Amino acid sequence: EEIAEVLDIPPGTVASRKHHAAQRLRRELERTGHAL
């Protein structure tokens, strides 16, 4: 909520962006052999 407030965007957008960023990070780590 604090991030959404600072960026002046809806909390759902923050959650969505965090989710997609985590997915990208996970895929990249797996691709480079650093699976979590």
Rosetta constraint file for C-alpha pairs under 8 A:
AtomPair CA 1 CA 5 HARMONIC 6.12 0.50
AtomPair CA 1 CA 11 HARMONIC 5.68 0.50
AtomPair CA 2 CA 6 HARMONIC 6.19 0.50
AtomPair CA 3 CA 7 HARMONIC 6.08 0.50
AtomPair CA 3 CA 11 HARMONIC 7.88 0.50
AtomPair CA 3 CA 14 HARMONIC 7.25 0.50
AtomPair CA 4 CA 8 HARMONIC 5.57 0.50
AtomPair CA 4 CA 9 HARMONIC 4.99 0.50
AtomPair CA 4 CA 10 HARMONIC 5.72 0.50
AtomPair CA 4 CA 11 HARMONIC 5.17 0.50
AtomPair CA 4 CA 13 HARMONIC 7.85 0.50
AtomPair CA 4 CA 14 HARMONIC 6.16 0.50
AtomPair CA 5 CA 9 HARMONIC 6.61 0.50
AtomPair CA 5 CA 10 HARMONIC 7.85 0.50
AtomPair CA 9 CA 13 HARMONIC 6.65 0.50
AtomPair CA 9 CA 14 HARMONIC 7.41 0.50
AtomPair CA 10 CA 14 HARMONIC 6.83 0.50
AtomPair CA 11 CA 15 HARMONIC 6.35 0.50
AtomPair CA 12 CA 16 HARMONIC 6.08 0.50
AtomPair CA 13 CA 17 HARMONIC 6.08 0.50
AtomPair CA 14 CA 18 HARMONIC 6.13 0.50
AtomPair CA 15 CA 19 HARMONIC 6.10 0.50
AtomPair CA 16 CA 20 HARMONIC 6.20 0.50
AtomPair CA 17 CA 21 HARMONIC 6.01 0.50
AtomPair CA 18 CA 22 HARMONIC 6.12 0.50
AtomPair CA 19 CA 23 HARMONIC 6.29 0.50
AtomPair CA 20 CA 24 HARMONIC 6.22 0.50
AtomPair CA 21 CA 25 HARMONIC 6.14 0.50
AtomPair CA 22 CA 26 HARMONIC 6.03 0.50
AtomPair CA 23 CA 27 HARMONIC 6.15 0.50
AtomPair CA 24 CA 28 HARMONIC 6.13 0.50
AtomPair CA 25 CA 29 HARMONIC 6.08 0.50
AtomPair CA 26 CA 30 HARMONIC 6.12 0.50
AtomPair CA 26 CA 35 HARMONIC 7.36 0.50
AtomPair CA 26 CA 36 HARMONIC 7.45 0.50
AtomPair CA 27 CA 31 HARMONIC 6.01 0.50
AtomPair CA 28 CA 32 HARMONIC 6.22 0.50
AtomPair CA 29 CA 33 HARMONIC 6.17 0.50
AtomPair CA 29 CA 34 HARMONIC 4.76 0.50
AtomPair CA 29 CA 35 HARMONIC 5.63 0.50
AtomPair CA 29 CA 36 HARMONIC 7.60 0.50
AtomPair CA 30 CA 34 HARMONIC 5.34 0.50
AtomPair CA 30 CA 35 HARMONIC 4.57 0.50
AtomPair CA 30 CA 36 HARMONIC 7.65 0.50
